Amino acid sequence: MIKEARLMQEWGSIPKGEGLISKATYFADIQSIYAHPDGLSQDTLMYRVYSTTSGSLLWGQTILEPVLVHGECNMTRGHFHQRRDQDEYYWCQQGEGLLMLMDDTGNCWCEKMKPGSLHPIRGQWAHRCINTGNVPLSVIACWPADAGHDYDLTFPIRIFKEANQIFLKR
């Protein structure tokens, strides 16, 4: 017997099929992560996440909108894994951005994200995506289902964009 695939993800598209969830995050949901959390409509779409929900490995996609909050680039909330022995992969499908990484000591660095870049993320590293471009940043991820998420953290670096120049602030 030959069956059709339960899930599909064509190049440049979002995943489709059985067992997927979709969650939209609006400015009202994450305004507290920005340096100046005001001046943007509460119902501004910041990013959308699509992900599988079952199995030992999960597959997902995050699409971050090219939004600035008082010059600060749009970003995901960011997290450590609750199980620090669980690694993850990010693959940039579209757009330009940064993958911000931070170890347990607060040491923080960024990797450039561009179409085709692949980013192995160690389980001990907190991580967040930041859209520094002018189009949506699409990032595909694969991670262990039991990794868990710990959102109780603060990254020491912020990313701003002014006159198409990117700069970091501590």
N, C-alpha and C positions, 0 to 999 in steps of 0.2 A: 504494500500500500504506500502511496506517495501522497503526502499532505502539503498544502500550501503553508508558507511561513505564517506564524501567528502575529508577527510584528514586521513592520517594514520601515525603513528610513532611506528614502531616496536622497541622492546628493543634493545638498542645499535646502532640504526640507525638514519638517518636524517628524518625530516618530508617530506611527499610526498602528493601530491594532488592538488586540486583547490585553486587558490588564494594565492600561496606562491611566495615569492621573495627570491633571493639569492644574497648576496653581498660579494665579496672578498675584503679584506683590505690588501694591500701590504706595505712593509716598507716605500716606497716613500710617502704613504698616511699619515703615523703617525710618521715619524722619529723624529719630533719635540717634542714628549712627552718623549723621552729618555734623560738621563743625557748626554750621548755622542752619538749624532745622526749621526754616520758615521761608516764605516767599514763593512757594510752589503750591499749586492746587493739590489738595489732599487726594484727589482721584486721578492724579497723574500715574500712568502705568510705568513702573520702574523696570520690572522684569517678569518673565513668565518661565515656569519650570514644567517640563514634561518628564515623567519618569515611570519606569516599570515598578511593580509593587510586590512581585513574588520571585522566589528563587534565591540562591545563595549569592549571586551577583546581580546588581541592579544597573540599569542603563538609564541615562537621563540627558536632558538638554536644557540649558539655561540660555535665554535670549534677553540680553540687557539692552535697554533702549539708550540712545545717545542723549542723555539728559544731564544738565549741569545744575547743581544746587549752589548758588552763589559762587560759581566757578569750580566747585568741587565735582569731580567726575562721578557718574553713577556707578554704584558698586553693589555687590551682594553683601548680605549680612556677614558672612564669613564664619568659619567654625573650626574647631579641633574635632577629631573623632573621639567619641567616648572610649572606644577601644583603640589605644594608641599603636597597636600592632597591625592595624588595618590600613593598607596603602590605597591610593586612588589614582586614576589617570584622567587628565583633561586633554581634550583635543579641540583646537580652535577650528571651527568650520567656516566662520565668516567674521569680518570686521577686524578691528584693531583694539588691543587693550593690554592690560597687565594682569598677571597672576601674582598677587601679593602672598608671600609666604612668611611664617614666623615660627621660630622654634620655642621651646619651653622657657627659655631664658629671656624672651622678648626681642631677640635678634631678628630683624625684619629685612627682607629683600624682595625684589620684584623680578619676574621674567616677562619678556615681551611676548605677547600673543598675537599671532597673525595667521591667516588661513594655512592650515597644514601643520602648524606647530603642535607638538605632542609634549605633555608635561607630566612626568611621573611625580607624584606627591607622596612623600613618606608619611606614615601614620602619625608621627610625632610632630608634624607641621600643621599649624593652622593655615587656612587658605581662604582667599576671597578673589573674585574676579572684578575687574574694573574696566569699564568701557571708556577708552580715551579717543575713540574715533567719532566719525560723523554719521555712521550707519549702525544698525543693531549689531552687537557682538554676540555671536552664537558659539557656545561652548558645549561640547558633548563630553559626558563623564561616564566612567564605569568604576563601581566601588562595591565592596562586600556589603551584603544586606545587614549584617550585624555590626557594622562599624559605629553606628550611632552618631549623633551630632551634639556638640557642646558649643552653644552660641554665647556663653558667658565669658566674653573676652573683649579686649580693646587692642586694636592695632596702633602702634605708635607713629605710623606714617600716614599722611593723607595725600591724595593725588589731585592736583588742580590743573585746569587748562585755561590759558589766557592767550588770545591772539594766535590760536592753533599751536601754542607751545605747552608742553607738559612739564610740570615741576612738582617736586615733592616737598612737603612741609612736615616737620616733627611737631 
